[in-house]
Amino acid sequence: MKPFTSQVFETETIALAGETETIVRGGRHLFDRLPQAFAGIKTIGVIGWSSQGPAQAQNLRDSLAGTDITVKVGLRKGSASMAKAEAAGFTEESGTLGDMYDIIAESDLVLLLIADAAQVSEYTKIIQHIKPGATLGLSHGFLLGHLQFNNQDFPGSINIIAVCPKGMGPSVRQLYVQGQSVNGAGINCSFAVHQDLDGKATDIALGWAVAIGAPFVFQTTLESEYKSDIFGERGILLGAIHGIAESLWRWLVRSGVSETDAFKQTAETITGPISETISTQGIRAVYEALTTTEQEAFSRAYSVSYQPAAEILSEIYDEVASGNEINSVVLANHRFDAFPMTSIEGTPMWAVGETVRANRGTRTIDPTAAGVYVATMMAQIDVLRSHGHAWSEVCNESIIESVDSLNPYLDYKGIAYMIDNCSTTARLGARKWAPRFDYAIAQQALCKLDKNTVVDHGLINEFINHPVHQAMAVCATLRPSVSIALNELNTLAQ
């Protein structure tokens, strides 16, 4: 990745496991530079009110208060979200809420935050309404992937940029709100400039990221972003953790462990002390926190889980890169009226979880669950690196987003609350691939544990000495300055 420069924000170079990358540090002290970053932009249209729309519209409006830049929300006529947008302070009377195509037509910066499949179905009409010289902003590269695999491209008359928060929309808003009293609170963002007409697109993208509260902004490409993002949410971020927890829970119950204790040894340990340890001390610290006997149990679980996880993750990456996953989301959009997505918390495990969460005590790291979970996370890291993804993208997409932004939702209220607060693309992917991880762990990993398979010391040494630990040590310093306040998540997620 070539270094980027900015005329508005200071850049700095960081070293990650032998590679260098350029970043920008955000913060509220930079808000007075936003008019310069958005030079020539008078109207920002936020299109959509699903996962990212509410957070980004409100954050932008608040950050740009007192400037001559207006933030408007565009929704479909008759949208049920109109009332929600009005409750957040966007109104037709004030001219800050209206039909999506009217808002698109009058905006200098159009942030297209409707569902991915809707972007595809509405693309032609959207492009017809964007005025020449305007900037189209995306928070996901899904649309580019669709165009690529249909031998199309964006028109050459507009700028194309992306700012992609490494967390779900409610987190973007919650950490921004917390940042009103703690500078630097927010969700890290990647940014990409896909098409730049006049050399200003980089500063527009950086201004957008700073305005929605990103404490740190790192560079990617639109293609790299959609591949790592769609891949990651089907992996450790959503699909894999669901499948891992289910398979481990059933395995423990079959061995005679009570349903309650089995939940504590699976989902509870992963979303609690394991995630907390990774978040504050790094992945290897999970292993180092264990006793010698526990390290043996961790190593056995890691040894039998890495290969099955790597096989599925490699398949997922290929499915994303080939366009198959993107096409499956587009096709699913046509089925939703007849077959809407239903609950994913119907198994006995998640029913037990409600009781456990209501009566929590001290939680400890279960070495077997830690071995399976960490092996899957490491396999995901290795797959991304094998396809040339930068360390900043790998660490944010596969580690920080998981333990800092997504797992807290599962920890607070269960698997459906985590997954169903994400985009439709993410929800579909998690539902599709979680059973594959469940089956692979149950059939390939846990069966070997039952047979007392020996530790693969070479694989464990690779884990202990993996360069991701050095990269993560740096990326860990590039983090939100506060944690998500879980007691407020339910209100903010509505």
C-alpha positions as MATLAB code, in Angstrom:
seq = 'MKPFTSQVFETETIALAGETETIVRGGRHLFDRLPQAFAGIKTIGVIGWSSQGPAQAQNLRDSLAGTDITVKVGLRKGSASMAKAEAAGFTEESGTLGDMYDIIAESDLVLLLIADAAQVSEYTKIIQHIKPGATLGLSHGFLLGHLQFNNQDFPGSINIIAVCPKGMGPSVRQLYVQGQSVNGAGINCSFAVHQDLDGKATDIALGWAVAIGAPFVFQTTLESEYKSDIFGERGILLGAIHGIAESLWRWLVRSGVSETDAFKQTAETITGPISETISTQGIRAVYEALTTTEQEAFSRAYSVSYQPAAEILSEIYDEVASGNEINSVVLANHRFDAFPMTSIEGTPMWAVGETVRANRGTRTIDPTAAGVYVATMMAQIDVLRSHGHAWSEVCNESIIESVDSLNPYLDYKGIAYMIDNCSTTARLGARKWAPRFDYAIAQQALCKLDKNTVVDHGLINEFINHPVHQAMAVCATLRPSVSIALNELNTLAQ';
ca = [
       0.000    0.000    0.000;
       1.508    3.311   -1.066;
       1.658    6.057    1.594;
      -1.018    8.726    1.295;
      -0.795   12.435    2.013;
      -3.313   14.976    3.283;
      -3.563   18.742    2.961;
      -5.723   18.921    6.089;
      -4.744   16.239    8.587;
      -1.351   15.148    9.879;
      -0.318   11.663    8.807;
       2.117    9.346   10.509;
       3.916    6.152    9.639;
       3.657    3.073   11.833;
       5.700   -0.137   11.663;
       3.702   -3.384   11.754;
       5.630   -6.658   11.773;
       8.244   -5.456    9.311;
       5.884   -3.398    7.157;
       5.043    0.302    7.268;
       1.630    1.897    6.896;
       0.282    5.428    6.976;
      -2.490    6.413    9.381;
      -4.333    9.493   10.617;
      -5.245    9.956   14.257;
      -8.726   11.359   14.794;
     -10.272   13.215   17.700;
     -12.656   16.060   18.465;
      -9.826   18.575   18.415;
      -9.832   18.110   14.629;
     -13.486   19.018   14.099;
     -12.599   22.617   13.277;
     -10.728   21.303   10.233;
     -13.756   19.581    8.782;
     -14.907   22.551    6.661;
     -11.473   22.522    5.035;
     -11.619   18.770    4.438;
     -15.120   19.164    2.971;
     -14.208   22.225    0.897;
     -16.839   22.764   -1.801;
     -19.352   20.490   -0.067;
     -22.489   22.204    1.199;
     -24.824   19.227    1.533;
     -24.065   15.720    2.766;
     -26.828   13.243    2.031;
     -26.960   10.142    4.214;
     -29.044    7.587    2.334;
     -30.568    4.830    4.445;
     -31.466    4.224    8.083;
     -30.449    0.661    8.873;
     -27.224   -0.350   10.635;
     -24.812    2.475    9.765;
     -27.217    5.220    8.657;
     -28.489    6.430   12.035;
     -25.039    6.541   13.594;
     -23.264    8.246   10.739;
     -26.017   10.791   10.099;
     -26.150   11.857   13.737;
     -22.383   11.864   14.203;
     -21.838   13.961   11.079;
     -24.561   16.405   12.058;
     -23.133   16.822   15.549;
     -19.540   17.166   14.336;
     -20.491   19.780   11.720;
     -22.725   21.849   14.005;
     -21.993   25.533   13.543;
     -20.658   25.129    9.993;
     -22.451   25.904    6.736;
     -22.539   22.192    5.830;
     -25.964   20.569    6.119;
     -26.482   16.855    6.790;
     -29.673   15.444    5.314;
     -31.212   11.965    5.476;
     -32.761   10.396    2.389;
     -35.213    7.501    2.666;
     -37.684    5.783    0.379;
     -41.130    7.350    0.277;
     -43.305    5.755    2.920;
     -40.350    4.179    4.700;
     -41.072    2.965    8.211;
     -37.736    4.518    9.188;
     -39.063    8.040    8.631;
     -40.368    8.165   12.195;
     -37.036    6.978   13.590;
     -35.139    9.606   11.628;
     -37.548   12.278   12.851;
     -37.043   11.116   16.436;
     -33.319   11.657   15.901;
     -33.952   15.246   14.794;
     -34.088   15.004   10.999;
     -37.359   16.471    9.724;
     -39.051   17.296    6.456;
     -40.004   20.702    7.853;
     -36.355   21.627    8.362;
     -35.357   20.221    4.992;
     -33.068   17.613    6.579;
     -35.255   14.591    5.757;
     -36.714   13.639    2.413;
     -37.049   11.223   -0.471;
     -33.787    9.459   -1.129;
     -33.576   10.452   -4.781;
     -34.293   14.092   -4.038;
     -31.552   14.087   -1.401;
     -29.131   12.317   -3.743;
     -29.753   14.881   -6.472;
     -29.005   17.864   -4.249;
     -26.048   16.455   -2.304;
     -22.389   17.159   -2.964;
     -21.396   14.117   -0.891;
     -23.762   11.141   -1.069;
     -23.205    8.491    1.612;
     -24.965    5.394    0.309;
     -25.784    3.370    3.427;
     -28.800    1.369    2.279;
     -28.578   -2.429    2.338;
     -26.025   -3.950   -0.037;
     -28.606   -5.759   -2.151;
     -30.665   -2.575   -2.373;
     -27.597   -0.723   -3.649;
     -27.411   -3.242   -6.457;
     -31.105   -3.102   -7.356;
     -31.228    0.718   -7.183;
     -27.789    1.369   -8.673;
     -28.860    2.598  -12.115;
     -31.375    5.055  -10.690;
     -28.934    6.218   -8.015;
     -26.255    7.006  -10.591;
     -28.773    8.864  -12.728;
     -29.542   11.209   -9.830;
     -25.988   11.983   -8.661;
     -24.807   15.275  -10.079;
     -21.520   15.330  -12.038;
     -18.533   16.181   -9.857;
     -20.222   14.954   -6.675;
     -18.694   12.319   -4.417;
     -20.261    8.915   -3.797;
     -19.302    7.522   -0.402;
     -19.654    3.868    0.570;
     -19.130    2.150    3.906;
     -18.630   -1.216    2.254;
     -17.163   -2.312   -1.072;
     -20.022   -4.711   -1.834;
     -21.283   -2.586   -4.736;
     -17.846   -2.573   -6.381;
     -17.703   -6.354   -6.087;
     -21.064   -6.661   -7.799;
     -19.998   -4.345  -10.605;
     -16.682   -6.135  -11.088;
     -18.284   -9.516  -11.490;
     -20.727   -8.108  -14.002;
     -17.949   -6.386  -15.994;
     -19.150   -2.919  -15.028;
     -17.589    0.064  -13.290;
     -18.635    3.333  -11.722;
     -19.133    6.292  -14.070;
     -16.092    8.503  -14.520;
     -17.960   11.717  -13.675;
     -17.975   11.322   -9.879;
     -15.524   10.682   -7.051;
     -15.774    7.268   -5.393;
     -14.566    6.942   -1.802;
     -15.176    4.659    1.145;
     -15.041    5.012    4.913;
     -15.694    1.705    6.639;
     -16.169    1.606   10.439;
     -14.768   -1.544   12.001;
     -17.894   -2.129   14.035;
     -21.666   -2.110   13.785;
     -23.626    1.115   13.595;
     -24.832    1.260   17.214;
     -21.193    1.021   18.353;
     -20.255    3.881   16.039;
     -22.882    6.075   17.683;
     -22.325    4.895   21.261;
     -18.585    5.449   21.278;
     -19.018    8.820   19.581;
     -21.420    9.866   22.351;
     -18.945    8.702   24.973;
     -16.302   10.703   23.139;
     -18.116   13.918   24.034;
     -16.357   13.659   27.382;
     -13.400   11.449   26.391;
     -11.559   12.629   23.303;
     -10.687    9.827   20.916;
     -13.649    7.602   21.685;
     -15.010    6.007   18.531;
     -14.675    3.099   16.123;
     -11.589    2.740   13.920;
     -12.245    3.158   10.203;
     -10.529    2.092    7.038;
     -10.739    4.434    4.065;
     -10.274    4.013    0.342;
     -10.153    6.319   -2.649;
     -11.350    4.446   -5.705;
     -11.809    7.406   -8.039;
     -10.488   10.961   -7.567;
     -11.442   13.661  -10.062;
      -9.606   16.648   -8.623;
      -7.173   15.422   -5.977;
      -9.526   16.226   -3.071;
     -11.050   12.799   -2.494;
      -8.528   11.692    0.142;
      -9.253   14.677    2.383;
     -13.003   14.241    1.914;
     -12.700   10.611    3.021;
     -10.488   11.481    5.984;
     -12.875   14.278    6.984;
     -15.775   11.851    6.861;
     -13.915    9.363    9.082;
     -12.917   12.013   11.609;
     -16.450   13.429   11.648;
     -18.059   10.119   12.554;
     -15.600    9.731   15.424;
     -12.829    7.437   14.180;
      -9.890    7.586   16.605;
      -7.649    6.093   13.908;
      -7.998    5.865   10.151;
      -6.020    3.410    8.045;
      -5.794    2.926    4.303;
      -7.159    0.136    2.146;
      -8.669   -0.310   -1.302;
     -12.344   -0.771   -2.006;
     -11.667   -4.257   -3.363;
      -9.531   -5.316   -0.418;
     -12.136   -3.959    1.975;
     -15.084   -5.900    0.629;
     -13.097   -9.114    0.454;
     -11.805   -8.870    4.022;
     -15.121   -7.588    5.395;
     -17.477  -10.131    3.835;
     -14.958  -12.875    4.576;
     -14.439  -11.781    8.186;
     -18.090  -11.584    9.163;
     -18.630  -15.116    7.860;
     -15.587  -16.138    9.895;
     -14.526  -15.261   13.418;
     -16.613  -12.091   13.696;
     -20.033  -13.752   13.447;
     -20.353  -17.129   11.757;
     -17.422  -18.914   13.354;
     -18.050  -17.840   16.932;
     -21.657  -18.994   16.612;
     -20.666  -22.395   15.231;
     -17.818  -22.866   17.713;
     -20.021  -22.139   20.710;
     -22.775  -24.492   19.546;
     -20.434  -27.424   18.854;
     -18.493  -27.033   22.100;
     -21.674  -26.737   24.170;
     -23.192  -29.946   22.782;
     -19.879  -31.771   23.180;
     -19.654  -30.801   26.843;
     -23.285  -31.689   27.591;
     -22.809  -35.120   25.976;
     -19.802  -35.677   28.234;
     -21.924  -35.088   31.340;
     -21.385  -31.386   32.010;
     -24.558  -29.552   33.046;
     -26.148  -27.273   30.452;
     -25.432  -24.235   32.629;
     -21.767  -25.094   33.188;
     -21.387  -25.961   29.515;
     -22.571  -22.463   28.584;
     -20.107  -20.963   31.046;
     -17.303  -23.007   29.483;
     -18.179  -21.931   25.939;
     -19.919  -18.664   25.049;
     -19.361  -17.100   28.471;
     -15.627  -17.714   28.546;
     -15.153  -16.601   24.929;
     -17.094  -13.337   25.154;
     -15.869  -12.637   28.688;
     -12.298  -13.289   29.833;
     -10.932  -14.554   26.508;
     -12.151  -11.499   24.600;
     -11.094   -9.178   27.417;
      -7.602  -10.659   27.481;
      -7.177  -10.383   23.706;
      -8.525   -6.837   23.790;
      -6.193   -5.572   26.501;
      -3.122   -7.814   26.199;
      -3.191   -9.585   22.831;
      -3.913  -13.079   21.532;
      -0.837  -14.786   22.944;
      -1.711  -13.486   26.415;
      -4.637  -15.917   26.506;
      -2.172  -18.808   26.370;
       0.265  -17.162   28.763;
      -2.468  -16.626   31.383;
      -2.975  -20.387   31.727;
      -1.303  -22.842   34.079;
       1.006  -25.488   32.633;
      -1.797  -28.064   32.712;
      -4.230  -25.617   31.115;
      -1.683  -24.747   28.416;
      -1.567  -28.431   27.517;
      -5.371  -28.482   27.143;
      -5.257  -25.262   25.088;
      -2.548  -26.695   22.841;
      -4.448  -29.900   22.206;
      -7.611  -27.980   21.277;
      -5.610  -25.567   19.102;
      -3.823  -28.438   17.358;
      -7.023  -30.180   16.285;
      -8.956  -27.001   15.398;
      -6.571  -24.950   13.271;
      -6.719  -27.088   10.123;
     -10.520  -27.567    9.992;
     -10.988  -23.838   10.552;
      -8.394  -22.948    7.919;
     -10.101  -25.192    5.359;
     -13.474  -23.484    5.810;
     -11.965  -20.007    5.930;
     -10.034  -20.627    2.721;
     -13.269  -21.740    1.085;
     -15.088  -18.647    2.335;
     -12.399  -16.368    0.942;
     -12.614  -18.055   -2.438;
     -16.405  -17.743   -2.409;
     -16.131  -14.033   -1.646;
     -13.369  -13.356   -4.176;
     -15.216  -15.249   -6.917;
     -18.382  -13.180   -6.408;
     -20.453  -16.139   -5.228;
     -21.153  -14.682   -1.779;
     -22.082  -11.315   -3.244;
     -24.443  -12.947   -5.725;
     -26.020  -15.038   -2.975;
     -26.876  -11.870   -1.036;
     -28.389  -10.248   -4.128;
     -30.474  -13.349   -4.825;
     -31.616  -13.589   -1.203;
     -33.025  -10.084   -1.386;
     -35.715  -11.353   -3.750;
     -36.809  -13.987   -1.228;
     -37.223  -11.823    1.867;
     -40.911  -11.032    1.404;
     -41.806  -14.708    1.293;
     -39.029  -15.999    3.559;
     -37.822  -13.358    6.032;
     -34.913  -14.172    8.313;
     -36.067  -15.748   11.565;
     -34.506  -16.143   15.016;
     -31.190  -17.928   15.381;
     -31.538  -18.444   19.146;
     -33.894  -21.406   19.117;
     -31.458  -24.053   20.355;
     -31.309  -25.121   24.024;
     -27.880  -23.519   24.382;
     -29.107  -19.963   23.911;
     -32.113  -20.499   26.178;
     -29.688  -21.502   28.929;
     -27.654  -18.415   28.146;
     -30.448  -16.085   29.245;
     -30.376  -17.587   32.729;
     -26.582  -17.587   32.933;
     -26.301  -13.930   31.916;
     -28.851  -12.969   34.551;
     -26.831  -14.668   37.307;
     -23.228  -14.000   36.372;
     -20.394  -14.466   38.792;
     -16.643  -14.590   38.322;
     -15.612  -15.878   34.907;
     -12.397  -17.672   33.991;
     -10.684  -18.745   30.773;
     -11.610  -22.255   29.727;
      -8.475  -23.631   28.011;
     -10.297  -25.887   25.549;
     -12.680  -23.194   24.364;
      -9.736  -20.813   24.186;
      -7.768  -23.236   22.047;
     -10.591  -23.706   19.543;
     -11.444  -19.996   19.369;
      -7.870  -18.749   19.100;
      -7.008  -21.387   16.477;
      -9.892  -20.161   14.338;
      -8.882  -16.530   14.771;
      -5.279  -17.357   13.832;
      -6.424  -19.340   10.787;
      -8.439  -16.329    9.639;
      -5.400  -14.098   10.072;
      -3.257  -16.479    8.020;
      -5.803  -16.693    5.196;
      -6.013  -12.910    4.934;
      -2.243  -12.532    4.970;
      -1.857  -15.215    2.296;
      -4.033  -13.028    0.051;
      -1.950   -9.912    0.620;
      -4.061   -7.976    3.112;
      -2.230   -5.332    5.145;
      -1.623   -5.849    8.854;
      -3.862   -2.923    9.848;
      -6.762   -4.464    7.963;
      -6.068   -7.933    9.348;
      -5.819   -6.771   12.963;
      -8.894   -4.563   12.810;
     -11.079   -6.969   10.807;
     -10.167  -10.191   12.606;
      -9.210   -9.198   16.145;
     -10.160   -5.697   17.293;
     -13.603   -5.662   15.680;
     -14.319   -9.082   17.112;
     -13.364   -8.551   20.741;
     -14.080   -4.820   21.036;
     -17.183   -4.253   18.941;
     -19.039   -7.489   18.226;
     -18.438   -9.933   21.084;
     -19.701   -7.386   23.645;
     -23.127   -7.602   21.986;
     -23.185  -11.382   22.263;
     -21.936  -11.110   25.836;
     -24.684   -8.641   26.705;
     -27.741  -10.228   25.148;
     -27.009  -13.302   23.042;
     -26.081  -14.407   19.544;
     -29.106  -12.948   17.754;
     -28.542   -9.551   19.334;
     -24.993   -9.521   17.996;
     -25.706  -10.797   14.512;
     -29.036   -9.099   13.863;
     -27.701   -5.648   14.708;
     -25.395   -6.045   11.713;
     -26.080   -5.579    8.005;
     -28.249   -7.938    5.989;
     -25.112   -9.160    4.207;
     -23.510  -10.039    7.538;
     -26.659  -11.666    8.901;
     -27.036  -13.866    5.824;
     -23.392  -14.861    5.884;
     -23.445  -15.783    9.557;
     -26.528  -17.945    9.107;
     -24.984  -19.692    6.117;
     -21.517  -20.430    7.499;
     -22.083  -20.938   11.236;
     -23.398  -24.487   10.642;
     -20.289  -25.276    8.602;
     -18.025  -24.271   11.492;
     -20.260  -26.166   13.910;
     -20.004  -29.322   11.818;
     -16.270  -29.031   11.170;
     -15.373  -28.470   14.812;
     -17.673  -31.276   15.940;
     -16.615  -33.796   13.275;
     -12.951  -32.982   12.798;
     -11.695  -31.322   15.975;
     -13.683  -32.521   18.973;
     -13.676  -36.150   17.827;
      -9.889  -36.011   17.876;
      -9.924  -34.508   21.357;
     -12.011  -37.466   22.494;
      -9.209  -39.716   21.221;
      -6.531  -37.820   23.172;
      -4.747  -36.536   20.096;
      -1.259  -35.287   20.925;
      -0.168  -31.684   20.678;
       1.278  -30.464   17.371;
       4.232  -28.629   18.904;
       5.317  -27.175   15.565;
       1.895  -25.559   15.113;
       1.945  -24.220   18.680;
       5.418  -22.749   18.172;
       4.155  -21.009   15.027;
       1.345  -19.527   17.088;
       3.633  -18.368   19.888;
       6.096  -16.740   17.470;
       3.569  -15.449   14.935;
       4.266  -11.896   13.640;
       0.648  -10.914   14.293;
       1.553  -10.471   17.949;
       3.967   -7.660   17.095;
       1.499   -6.095   14.678;
      -1.297   -6.330   17.226;
       0.861   -4.753   19.926;
       1.045   -1.623   17.770;
      -2.578   -1.761   16.605;
      -3.678   -2.182   20.221;
      -2.427    1.333   20.878;
      -4.609    2.558   18.006;
      -7.871    1.815   19.752;
     -10.903    3.647   21.109;
     -10.055    5.414   24.365;
     -13.148    3.992   26.116;
     -15.072    0.733   26.097;
     -18.639    0.240   24.904;
     -21.129    0.890   27.722;
     -23.123   -2.304   27.488;
     -25.965   -1.073   29.665;
     -26.750    1.523   26.984;
     -26.492   -0.752   23.954;
     -30.116   -1.841   23.943;
     -31.418    1.721   23.746;
     -28.921    2.868   21.125;
     -29.434   -0.183   18.922;
     -33.120    0.500   18.359;
];
